[in-house]
Amino acid sequence: MAATTAGTLNVELIRLPTSAGAEKTLIRLFRKDAAVIRKHRQMKRNRPSLQTWRRGGNYWHHQMKTQPGVKVAVGEKFTIPATVDVLRDIEGVKQFLKISGK
């Protein structure tokens, strides 16, 4: 890949991943898109707050986690920054992606 760490990459998913590890890597990459980051912050802000209850003399706490907010489906397009960690991750899943730089 001839991309450098100077700009952004347009990434399109052209094939579904064949392993769970590849899917996790794609989700990690796609979560770096600015629109996904904004959506995740909104979901985090609007989730139910911390729940606390007492049971057996002890306090128990529970807070719901937010979902990734990313759908791994053929044709999904994302714009992600071209950083060293992103380029390293893309090398592992490049057979599932169509990549173009800005």
Secondary structure, 3 states (H helix, E strand, C coil): CCCCCCCEEEEEECCCCCCHHHHHHHHHHHCCCHHHHHHHHHHHHHCCCCEEEEECCEEEEECCCCCCCCCCCCCCEEEEECCHHHHHHHHHHHHHEEEEEC
